[in-house]
């Protein structure tokens, strides 16, 4: 686990240890180990840990590749944004982009559904991003929406996640961009 703020290290350790002070006990910081807070079993299997280690060893290469893909999408779709046909993601100047995903927003649910169907027909598997938590089955059962839903559902209905992974090649991105342009210019 990587913690970027030392204030959370002790709490993160307890959460990781299934809510116990087990690590403190083994270090001799406490005389007995017991359940002290919320936690769960977040430990990866050995195979998952080995896979993660390999990714961490190539972190900068993987991130650079993902940022390149992100930039290709952004550059290739920017004209559609300038024309007001879509909205693209952007990062505030004081923030550092990590290339986690690339999405676009269309006018509404009807247009999103039509574009997704068009992309599927063109061999592109894009998806909508999420169902708002308050309208998901568990959200309706366990939660409640506070206030008026001005943005959540509307923005969810507009959002499409484009294919995005480490190693996504230029030709695939070019095909996806071409397909999106074809949808809007046909």
C-alpha positions as CSV (number, residue, x, y, z in Angstrom):
1,X,0.0,0.0,0.0
2,X,1.3,3.5,-0.9
3,X,0.2,6.3,1.4
4,X,1.0,9.9,0.3
5,X,0.4,11.5,3.7
6,X,2.1,10.2,6.8
7,X,-0.9,11.2,8.9
8,X,-2.8,8.3,7.5
9,X,-0.1,5.6,7.8
10,X,-1.2,4.2,11.2
11,X,-4.9,4.2,10.2
12,X,-4.1,2.5,6.8
13,X,-2.1,-0.2,8.5
14,X,-5.0,-0.9,10.8
15,X,-7.5,-1.1,7.9
16,X,-5.1,-3.3,6.0
17,X,-4.8,-5.6,9.1
18,X,-8.5,-6.3,9.0
19,X,-9.2,-3.6,11.6
20,X,-6.6,-5.0,14.1
21,X,-3.4,-3.7,15.6
22,X,-1.6,-6.9,14.6
23,X,1.4,-5.1,13.0
24,X,1.8,-2.9,16.1
25,X,1.8,-6.1,18.2
26,X,4.4,-7.8,16.1
27,X,6.6,-4.7,16.3
28,X,6.2,-4.7,20.1
29,X,4.3,-1.4,20.1
30,X,1.3,-2.9,22.1
31,X,1.2,-5.9,24.5
32,X,-1.7,-7.7,22.8
33,X,-3.4,-7.6,19.5
34,X,-7.1,-7.0,19.1
35,X,-9.7,-5.6,16.9
36,X,-9.5,-1.8,17.1
37,X,-11.3,-0.3,14.1
38,X,-12.8,-0.9,10.7
39,X,-10.9,-3.0,8.3
40,X,-11.1,-5.7,5.7
41,X,-9.0,-8.2,3.9
42,X,-7.3,-6.2,1.1
43,X,-4.2,-8.4,0.7
44,X,-3.6,-9.5,-2.9
45,X,-2.8,-13.0,-3.7
46,X,0.9,-13.9,-4.5
47,X,0.1,-13.9,-8.2
48,X,-1.6,-10.5,-8.0
49,X,1.3,-9.1,-6.0
50,X,3.8,-10.4,-8.5
51,X,1.9,-8.9,-11.4
52,X,1.7,-5.6,-9.5
53,X,5.4,-5.7,-8.8
54,X,6.1,-6.0,-12.5
55,X,3.9,-3.0,-13.2
56,X,5.5,-1.0,-10.5
57,X,9.0,-1.7,-12.0
58,X,7.7,-0.3,-15.3
59,X,5.6,2.5,-13.8
60,X,7.1,5.4,-15.7
61,X,7.0,3.5,-19.0
62,X,3.4,2.5,-18.5
63,X,2.3,6.0,-17.4
64,X,4.1,7.6,-20.4
65,X,2.3,5.2,-22.8
66,X,-1.1,5.9,-21.2
67,X,-0.5,9.7,-21.3
68,X,0.5,9.4,-25.0
69,X,-2.8,7.5,-25.7
70,X,-4.7,10.2,-23.7
71,X,-3.1,13.0,-25.7
72,X,-3.8,11.2,-29.1
73,X,-7.4,10.9,-28.2
74,X,-7.6,14.5,-27.1
75,X,-5.8,15.9,-30.1
76,X,-7.8,13.7,-32.5
77,X,-11.2,14.7,-31.1
78,X,-10.5,18.4,-30.3
79,X,-12.2,19.6,-33.5
80,X,-15.4,18.0,-32.4
81,X,-15.1,19.8,-29.1
82,X,-14.4,23.1,-30.8
83,X,-17.6,22.6,-32.9
84,X,-19.6,22.0,-29.7
85,X,-20.5,18.4,-30.7
86,X,-18.7,16.8,-27.6
87,X,-17.0,17.7,-24.4
88,X,-13.5,16.3,-23.6
89,X,-11.7,15.8,-20.3
90,X,-9.2,18.3,-19.2
91,X,-6.9,18.7,-16.2
92,X,-6.5,21.9,-14.2
93,X,-3.0,23.4,-14.7
94,X,-2.1,22.8,-11.1
95,X,-2.9,19.1,-11.4
96,X,-0.9,16.3,-13.0
97,X,-2.8,13.9,-15.4
98,X,-2.1,10.2,-14.9
99,X,-3.8,8.8,-18.0
100,X,-6.2,6.6,-16.1
101,X,-9.0,6.7,-18.7
102,X,-10.3,8.8,-21.5
103,X,-13.9,9.8,-21.9
104,X,-16.1,12.1,-23.9
105,X,-19.5,13.6,-23.2
106,X,-22.2,13.9,-25.8
107,X,-25.5,15.9,-25.8
108,X,-27.8,13.4,-24.0
109,X,-28.7,9.8,-23.4
110,X,-30.2,9.3,-26.8
111,X,-27.0,10.5,-28.6
112,X,-24.9,8.4,-26.2
113,X,-26.9,5.3,-27.1
114,X,-26.7,6.0,-30.8
115,X,-22.9,6.6,-30.6
116,X,-22.3,3.5,-28.6
117,X,-24.2,1.4,-31.1
118,X,-22.3,3.0,-34.0
119,X,-19.0,2.3,-32.4
120,X,-20.0,-1.3,-31.7
121,X,-21.0,-1.8,-35.3
122,X,-17.5,-0.4,-36.2
123,X,-15.8,-2.9,-34.0
124,X,-15.1,-0.4,-31.1
125,X,-16.1,-1.5,-27.6
126,X,-16.8,1.7,-25.7
127,X,-19.0,1.8,-22.6
128,X,-20.9,4.3,-20.5
129,X,-19.1,5.1,-17.4
130,X,-21.3,4.4,-14.5
131,X,-24.9,4.2,-13.1
132,X,-25.3,7.0,-10.5
133,X,-25.0,5.4,-7.1
134,X,-28.4,6.8,-6.0
135,X,-30.2,5.0,-8.9
136,X,-28.3,1.7,-8.6
137,X,-30.2,-1.1,-6.8
138,X,-28.0,-1.0,-3.7
139,X,-28.1,2.8,-3.6
140,X,-31.9,2.7,-3.7
141,X,-31.9,0.1,-0.9
142,X,-29.2,1.5,1.4
143,X,-28.7,5.1,0.5
144,X,-30.6,8.3,-0.2
145,X,-30.0,11.3,-2.5
146,X,-29.6,14.5,-0.6
147,X,-30.9,17.6,-2.4
148,X,-31.9,17.9,-6.1
149,X,-30.2,15.8,-8.8
150,X,-29.2,18.6,-11.1
151,X,-26.0,17.1,-12.5
152,X,-25.4,13.5,-11.5
153,X,-27.9,11.7,-13.8
154,X,-27.5,14.1,-16.6
155,X,-23.7,13.9,-16.7
156,X,-23.9,10.1,-16.4
157,X,-26.2,9.9,-19.3
158,X,-23.8,11.9,-21.5
159,X,-20.5,10.1,-20.7
160,X,-18.8,7.5,-22.8
161,X,-15.5,5.8,-21.8
162,X,-13.3,5.0,-24.8
163,X,-11.1,1.9,-25.0
164,X,-8.0,2.6,-22.9
165,X,-5.2,0.4,-21.7
166,X,-1.4,0.2,-21.6
167,X,-0.2,-0.8,-25.0
168,X,-3.1,0.7,-26.9
169,X,-1.6,1.3,-30.3
170,X,-1.8,4.4,-32.5
171,X,-3.7,2.5,-35.3
172,X,-6.4,1.4,-32.9
173,X,-6.8,5.0,-31.5
174,X,-6.9,6.4,-35.0
175,X,-9.7,3.9,-35.9
176,X,-11.7,4.9,-32.9
177,X,-11.3,8.6,-33.6
178,X,-12.2,8.0,-37.2
179,X,-15.3,6.1,-36.2
180,X,-16.4,8.9,-33.8
181,X,-15.9,11.6,-36.4
182,X,-17.9,9.5,-38.9
183,X,-20.8,9.4,-36.5
184,X,-20.9,13.2,-36.1
185,X,-20.1,14.1,-39.7
186,X,-22.3,11.6,-41.6
